[in-house]
Amino acid sequence: MTARRTSWPGTELRADDLVLGRVTSTKFRPDARYAWSAGEAMSRFLEELQRGRLIARTCKGCDRILFPPRMFCELCFRPTDAWTYVLDTGTIETYSISYLDTNAKRISVPILVGVVSLDGASPTMGLMHYFGEMTPEDLRIGMRVKAVWRPPEERRGSVLDLAYFRPLREGEA
Amino acid sequence: MRKVAVIGAGMTLFRRRLQETPKELCYEAARMALDSAGLDLNDVDAVVSGSAPDAFDGVHMKGEYFLDGCGGVRKPYMRVFTGGGTGVFSTIAGWWHVASGLADVALVVNEEKMSSCQPHPQSVFAHIWDPILDRPLQPNLIWIFAMEMNRYMTVHKIKKEDIARVAVKNKRNAVAHPCAQLADPDITIEDVLRSEVMAWPVQRLDISPPSDGAAAVVLASEDVVRKRRIKDRAWISGVGWCIDSTMWTDRDLVFPEYVARAAKMAYKMAKIDRPRKQIDFAEPYDPFDYKELHHLEGLLLADKGQAPRLTREGVTARDGDLPVCPSGGLMGVGNPIAATLGIKVGELYWQLTGQAGKRQIPHEVRTGVTQAWGDLMQYGCVVVMRA
């Protein structure tokens, strides 16, 4: 702001001015519902999740194994070439310990969440998911983890068919 | 391309809630910018507005909704939107109107009213996530910043206190800003480190607040500046912008490559080949304290992992060798997303024309850079300005 002015527009309201009707206001609550078709790559991806498997697409143009899978390569800008499975083990690239839920409400038991790069996919390629069977203190970047799948009858063709990632145990591939 | 100058700027207070409507906020900022340039709406050939997701205001066609307040009626008018990047990007859109010769004078007006969304704007941030891959996990937007911050801290072995130092610097700088929402002359590193943990490693005082506000700048061609003998002008000498894939779980978050590409584009235009030597001060986007550091590295003003050292050694203080966020930034002045125009491009203008008053950098500055960042940690835009 320029030092040549001594006043600035804007009238501050307090938190409950709107709620208690201290200022004239109007309200609206939208009722918006959506249904998304998953498309070619994501449909196969979700079907494979329901079978407890993670699938990727290969691109011969850049020699990458693309996860999550897509039908075209965004760098080579050509169709991808083939389906290939990647492993359900991987490495924690980063994580957070969240005391906020999706609406920014405070929660006492934190959500452990992060990005896992998957074995078999190109470097750093992975997905965001929860962590379980560990404490916040156990979590660290570089930690090796393995997917825990929901029982087959509970799977719905969703990223939630994979319940969470747990620490990879000694001797496990 | 023609030379383009910023010849006026204006902004409203930044506050958690303002009574004025989006239209009224736009009008106040635009009128102030025109007054400071000594122009009237008749002198304006084209108008560009900027605003972030419609869901905050709760009105789709937001650009059309507040058009009257932007001075866009019966003129070539457009709204741009590049997420958080809108704060700087709308000036780039205004610049191309004038640089191309299509307009001699362009008015740029940015607005954000996050308080209308009840009870907290966080609930509509949920709508930016991928509906198949991300939304079933019920994410909170702060998660991704926490994950980026953690990756940056861990890879470079940066201490939390060296990040908190940025929050302290900017909230203290903001004391000298008359529009500031969260200025604090007494804040300490311990205050930041002791504040509520929201999503580790992000704590309450690591984050800028949601805000209402508007800001505007007036851009003019060299001809207009000369004919009207406008003395308070700062030249736009370089612009750049770049975006990476929305598939953010596929890239290493440790370095914002897209910011570096945008910076290189702007520096090339501005004939800058040694940014650290040729740039006198910076207003990078700082919605979180770690983002200032991350962006200084993306802007090639610090080596990778070295930005915290600059803060610790006082280099980025207002009286340091490379003042950073002398305005007080988003951390101190507030974060009405697109309206941060007033503390980014606006601050460069006020500093370069010697109007910053108590915020004025005590030594002479001739070249400044500003930058904004948005979408799913994928978008960067950069403007270089000279006195």
HADDOCK unambig.tbl for C-alpha pairs under 7 A between the chains (distance, minus, plus):
assign (segid A and resid 1 and name CA) (segid B and resid 10 and name CA) 6.92 0.50 0.50
assign (segid A and resid 1 and name CA) (segid B and resid 11 and name CA) 6.98 0.50 0.50
assign (segid A and resid 1 and name CA) (segid B and resid 177 and name CA) 6.95 0.50 0.50
assign (segid A and resid 1 and name CA) (segid B and resid 350 and name CA) 6.89 0.50 0.50
assign (segid A and resid 1 and name CA) (segid B and resid 356 and name CA) 6.54 0.50 0.50
assign (segid A and resid 2 and name CA) (segid B and resid 350 and name CA) 6.10 0.50 0.50
assign (segid A and resid 2 and name CA) (segid B and resid 355 and name CA) 5.05 0.50 0.50
assign (segid A and resid 2 and name CA) (segid B and resid 356 and name CA) 5.38 0.50 0.50
assign (segid A and resid 2 and name CA) (segid B and resid 357 and name CA) 6.96 0.50 0.50
assign (segid A and resid 3 and name CA) (segid B and resid 355 and name CA) 5.51 0.50 0.50
assign (segid A and resid 3 and name CA) (segid B and resid 356 and name CA) 5.62 0.50 0.50
assign (segid A and resid 3 and name CA) (segid B and resid 357 and name CA) 4.76 0.50 0.50
assign (segid A and resid 8 and name CA) (segid B and resid 12 and name CA) 5.81 0.50 0.50
assign (segid A and resid 8 and name CA) (segid B and resid 13 and name CA) 6.19 0.50 0.50
assign (segid A and resid 9 and name CA) (segid B and resid 12 and name CA) 5.03 0.50 0.50
assign (segid A and resid 9 and name CA) (segid B and resid 13 and name CA) 6.14 0.50 0.50
assign (segid A and resid 9 and name CA) (segid B and resid 28 and name CA) 6.53 0.50 0.50
assign (segid A and resid 10 and name CA) (segid B and resid 12 and name CA) 5.80 0.50 0.50
assign (segid A and resid 10 and name CA) (segid B and resid 13 and name CA) 5.38 0.50 0.50
assign (segid A and resid 10 and name CA) (segid B and resid 18 and name CA) 6.18 0.50 0.50
assign (segid A and resid 10 and name CA) (segid B and resid 20 and name CA) 6.69 0.50 0.50
assign (segid A and resid 11 and name CA) (segid B and resid 18 and name CA) 5.33 0.50 0.50
assign (segid A and resid 11 and name CA) (segid B and resid 19 and name CA) 5.45 0.50 0.50
assign (segid A and resid 11 and name CA) (segid B and resid 20 and name CA) 6.80 0.50 0.50
assign (segid A and resid 12 and name CA) (segid B and resid 15 and name CA) 6.43 0.50 0.50
assign (segid A and resid 12 and name CA) (segid B and resid 17 and name CA) 5.79 0.50 0.50
assign (segid A and resid 12 and name CA) (segid B and resid 18 and name CA) 4.62 0.50 0.50
assign (segid A and resid 12 and name CA) (segid B and resid 19 and name CA) 6.22 0.50 0.50
assign (segid A and resid 13 and name CA) (segid B and resid 17 and name CA) 5.23 0.50 0.50
assign (segid A and resid 13 and name CA) (segid B and resid 18 and name CA) 5.48 0.50 0.50
assign (segid A and resid 13 and name CA) (segid B and resid 19 and name CA) 6.01 0.50 0.50
assign (segid A and resid 94 and name CA) (segid B and resid 147 and name CA) 5.47 0.50 0.50
assign (segid A and resid 94 and name CA) (segid B and resid 150 and name CA) 6.35 0.50 0.50
assign (segid A and resid 94 and name CA) (segid B and resid 151 and name CA) 5.39 0.50 0.50
assign (segid A and resid 95 and name CA) (segid B and resid 147 and name CA) 5.07 0.50 0.50
assign (segid A and resid 95 and name CA) (segid B and resid 150 and name CA) 6.85 0.50 0.50
assign (segid A and resid 96 and name CA) (segid B and resid 143 and name CA) 6.36 0.50 0.50
assign (segid A and resid 96 and name CA) (segid B and resid 146 and name CA) 5.72 0.50 0.50
assign (segid A and resid 96 and name CA) (segid B and resid 147 and name CA) 5.52 0.50 0.50
assign (segid A and resid 96 and name CA) (segid B and resid 199 and name CA) 5.95 0.50 0.50
assign (segid A and resid 96 and name CA) (segid B and resid 200 and name CA) 5.32 0.50 0.50
assign (segid A and resid 96 and name CA) (segid B and resid 201 and name CA) 6.80 0.50 0.50
assign (segid A and resid 97 and name CA) (segid B and resid 199 and name CA) 5.28 0.50 0.50
assign (segid A and resid 97 and name CA) (segid B and resid 200 and name CA) 4.90 0.50 0.50
assign (segid A and resid 98 and name CA) (segid B and resid 198 and name CA) 6.13 0.50 0.50
assign (segid A and resid 98 and name CA) (segid B and resid 199 and name CA) 3.87 0.50 0.50
assign (segid A and resid 98 and name CA) (segid B and resid 200 and name CA) 6.17 0.50 0.50
assign (segid A and resid 99 and name CA) (segid B and resid 198 and name CA) 5.25 0.50 0.50
assign (segid A and resid 99 and name CA) (segid B and resid 199 and name CA) 5.62 0.50 0.50
assign (segid A and resid 100 and name CA) (segid B and resid 198 and name CA) 6.01 0.50 0.50
assign (segid A and resid 100 and name CA) (segid B and resid 199 and name CA) 6.62 0.50 0.50
assign (segid A and resid 101 and name CA) (segid B and resid 140 and name CA) 6.37 0.50 0.50
assign (segid A and resid 102 and name CA) (segid B and resid 138 and name CA) 5.48 0.50 0.50
assign (segid A and resid 102 and name CA) (segid B and resid 139 and name CA) 5.28 0.50 0.50
assign (segid A and resid 102 and name CA) (segid B and resid 140 and name CA) 4.41 0.50 0.50
assign (segid A and resid 103 and name CA) (segid B and resid 122 and name CA) 5.86 0.50 0.50
assign (segid A and resid 103 and name CA) (segid B and resid 123 and name CA) 4.96 0.50 0.50
assign (segid A and resid 103 and name CA) (segid B and resid 140 and name CA) 6.88 0.50 0.50
assign (segid A and resid 104 and name CA) (segid B and resid 122 and name CA) 6.28 0.50 0.50
assign (segid A and resid 104 and name CA) (segid B and resid 140 and name CA) 6.87 0.50 0.50
assign (segid A and resid 114 and name CA) (segid B and resid 147 and name CA) 6.75 0.50 0.50
assign (segid A and resid 115 and name CA) (segid B and resid 249 and name CA) 6.40 0.50 0.50
assign (segid A and resid 124 and name CA) (segid B and resid 250 and name CA) 5.50 0.50 0.50
assign (segid A and resid 124 and name CA) (segid B and resid 251 and name CA) 5.70 0.50 0.50
assign (segid A and resid 124 and name CA) (segid B and resid 252 and name CA) 6.30 0.50 0.50
assign (segid A and resid 125 and name CA) (segid B and resid 249 and name CA) 6.32 0.50 0.50
assign (segid A and resid 125 and name CA) (segid B and resid 250 and name CA) 4.01 0.50 0.50
assign (segid A and resid 125 and name CA) (segid B and resid 251 and name CA) 6.64 0.50 0.50
assign (segid A and resid 126 and name CA) (segid B and resid 249 and name CA) 5.62 0.50 0.50
assign (segid A and resid 126 and name CA) (segid B and resid 250 and name CA) 5.75 0.50 0.50
assign (segid A and resid 127 and name CA) (segid B and resid 249 and name CA) 5.40 0.50 0.50
assign (segid A and resid 128 and name CA) (segid B and resid 249 and name CA) 6.62 0.50 0.50
assign (segid A and resid 159 and name CA) (segid B and resid 133 and name CA) 6.41 0.50 0.50
assign (segid A and resid 159 and name CA) (segid B and resid 136 and name CA) 6.94 0.50 0.50
assign (segid A and resid 160 and name CA) (segid B and resid 136 and name CA) 6.79 0.50 0.50
